[in-house]
Amino acid sequence: MTMEVSLFFANKRYHPKFQTHLDYDLPSDSVCPFIAKLESTHARLKQSIAEAQAHYQGPANTKHSAPPNIKIRDPVFILAKNI
C-alpha cells in the first residue's frame, strides 16, 4: 500500500522545501558542496522510491480485478453489517 503523501507531510501537514539555487550568493563557500551533495542525495532517493513503487506496483495490480460496471438503478446486494 502506498501513501499518497510523504511521511513528513503526514506528520507536519506541509511539504519540506528542498529547492536550492547555487547561483545565488551564499553566506559561505563551504555551503555550495553541501547543497550540491544534498541535491544529489535527494535525486537518488526520489529515483529509489520511484523504482520501489514500480517494483511493487506490478504484482499488486495483478491481484486486483476491474470494478464492476454498475449504473444508476441497477439492482445490487449490500451487506448490512457494514452499514
Secondary structure as UniProt FT lines:
FT   HELIX           7..12
FT   TURN            22..23
FT   TURN            29..30
FT   HELIX           31..62
FT   TURN            72..73
FT   HELIX           80..82
//
